[in-house]
Amino acid sequence: MELEERVAELERRLAVLEQAAGGAPPVLGDGDFWALDGLKDQLGRLGDAAADGGVLFTGAVRLPTRERYEWQYGALTAGLLGSEEEDRPDWEEAAEPLAALGHPVRLRLLREILAGRRTAAELAELDETGTTGQIYHHLRLLTAAGWLHSPGRGRYEVPGTRVVPLLVVLTAARP
């Protein structure tokens, strides 16, 4: 590699790091689709079974509470859409977890729980979340849908296997 190319590459990497440190998203450039490239490699290894492609979501997250979660999930397009009328999967099972996220107070409660407010009493102190009874109603819906679990004594947490999927759904919902 020529010296000019090496310097240009180092400058590009430095700019990405500086933007990330300032809170701005990094600019995508050549080689920045490493996750997509990895998915394509995996699909290629699967051959005909993956001819229609697939999806992958992954994340490495550190919450404000300093908890860390790493997670990935992939699915083949054929398993998500089906290829024939009779083998199309039932999407109805996704309705409850998606519906549970469809209320601003429930989203706020999830955000606050991820930030460290874990008890019903702490959540009841929040402005504009409703009465204690309404908060418990929202917490029950989120728990029934699998977005929360209660390890006891009025404490709530997002299960570790749901942290990254929750953030993926929120990312996908952005305009």
C-alpha positions in Angstrom: 0.0 0.0 0.0 1.3 3.4 -1.0 2.1 5.9 1.8 -0.6 8.3 0.5 -3.2 5.5 0.6 -2.2 4.6 4.1 -2.4 8.2 5.3 -5.8 8.6 3.6 -7.1 5.5 5.3 -5.8 6.6 8.7 -7.4 10.0 8.2 -10.7 8.3 7.3 -10.6 6.1 10.4 -9.7 9.1 12.6 -12.6 11.1 11.3 -15.0 8.2 12.1 -13.7 7.9 15.6 -13.9 11.7 16.2 -17.5 11.7 14.9 -18.4 8.8 17.2 -16.8 10.5 20.2 -18.8 13.6 19.4 -22.1 11.7 19.4 -22.6 11.9 15.6 -23.1 8.7 13.7 -20.1 7.5 11.7 -20.2 8.1 8.0 -20.5 4.8 6.0 -17.8 4.3 3.4 -16.1 1.4 1.6 -16.0 -1.7 3.8 -18.4 -0.4 6.4 -21.1 -3.1 5.6 -19.1 -5.8 7.5 -22.2 -7.2 9.1 -24.0 -7.5 5.8 -20.9 -8.9 4.1 -20.7 -11.5 6.9 -24.4 -12.4 6.5 -23.9 -12.9 2.7 -20.9 -15.1 3.4 -23.0 -17.2 5.8 -25.8 -17.4 3.3 -23.4 -18.5 0.6 -22.2 -21.3 2.8 -25.8 -22.6 3.2 -26.3 -22.8 -0.5 -29.8 -23.5 -1.9 -31.4 -23.4 1.6 -30.5 -19.7 1.7 -31.1 -18.8 -1.9 -33.8 -16.2 -1.0 -31.5 -14.5 1.5 -32.0 -13.7 5.2 -31.9 -11.1 7.9 -29.6 -10.6 10.8 -29.7 -8.3 13.8 -27.0 -8.0 16.3 -25.8 -5.7 19.0 -23.3 -5.1 21.7 -24.9 -2.7 24.3 -23.8 -1.1 27.5 -26.8 0.4 29.4 -26.6 3.4 31.6 -26.6 1.0 34.5 -23.2 -0.3 33.1 -24.8 -3.7 32.3 -23.5 -5.2 29.0 -25.4 -7.3 26.6 -24.2 -8.9 23.3 -26.7 -10.7 21.1 -27.3 -11.8 17.6 -30.1 -13.5 15.7 -30.5 -14.5 12.1 -33.3 -16.0 10.1 -33.7 -17.2 6.5 -36.2 -15.3 4.3 -37.9 -18.6 3.5 -38.6 -19.2 7.1 -40.0 -15.7 7.6 -42.1 -15.5 4.5 -42.6 -19.1 3.3 -42.5 -19.9 -0.3 -45.9 -21.5 -0.8 -49.3 -20.6 0.6 -49.5 -23.6 2.8 -46.0 -23.1 4.4 -46.4 -19.4 5.2 -45.6 -18.8 8.9 -48.2 -17.4 11.2 -47.3 -13.8 12.1 -50.0 -13.5 14.6 -47.7 -14.5 17.4 -45.8 -11.3 16.8 -48.9 -9.2 17.4 -48.8 -9.2 21.3 -45.2 -8.2 21.7 -45.5 -5.5 19.0 -48.8 -4.2 20.4 -47.2 -4.0 23.9 -44.7 -1.5 22.5 -47.5 0.6 20.9 -48.1 2.9 23.8 -45.9 5.9 24.7 -46.1 5.2 28.5 -45.0 1.6 28.0 -42.0 2.8 25.9 -41.2 5.3 28.6 -41.3 2.7 31.3 -39.0 0.4 29.3 -36.6 3.2 28.8 -36.6 4.1 32.5 -36.1 0.5 33.5 -33.1 0.1 31.1 -31.7 3.3 32.7 -31.9 1.8 36.2 -35.3 2.6 37.6 -36.3 -0.9 38.5 -39.1 -0.8 41.1 -42.7 0.1 40.7 -42.3 2.8 43.3 -39.5 4.5 41.3 -41.6 4.3 38.1 -44.6 5.8 39.9 -42.5 8.9 40.7 -42.2 9.7 37.0 -44.3 12.5 35.6 -46.9 11.8 32.9 -47.0 8.1 33.4 -50.4 7.9 35.0 -51.6 6.5 38.3 -50.0 3.6 40.2 -52.8 1.4 38.9 -52.2 2.4 35.3 -48.4 1.9 35.7 -49.1 -1.7 37.0 -51.4 -2.3 34.1 -48.6 -1.3 31.6 -46.1 -3.4 33.5 -48.4 -6.4 33.3 -48.8 -6.0 29.6 -45.1 -5.7 29.0 -44.4 -8.7 31.2 -47.1 -10.8 29.4 -45.5 -9.9 26.1 -42.0 -10.9 27.3 -40.4 -7.4 27.3 -40.1 -7.5 31.1 -39.8 -9.9 33.9 -40.1 -9.5 37.6 -37.4 -11.1 39.7 -39.6 -10.2 42.8 -40.5 -7.6 45.3 -41.9 -5.1 42.7 -38.7 -5.0 40.7 -38.8 -5.2 36.9 -36.1 -5.7 34.3 -35.8 -6.3 30.6 -34.6 -9.9 30.1 -31.0 -9.9 28.7 -32.2 -11.7 25.6 -34.7 -8.9 24.9 -32.4 -5.9 25.3 -30.9 -5.9 21.8 -34.2 -7.0 20.1 -36.0 -4.1 21.9 -33.4 -1.6 20.6 -33.6 -3.1 17.1 -37.4 -2.7 17.1 -37.0 0.9 18.2 -34.3 1.5 15.6 -36.5 0.0 12.9 -39.5 2.2 13.9 -37.6 5.4 13.4 -38.6 7.5 10.4 
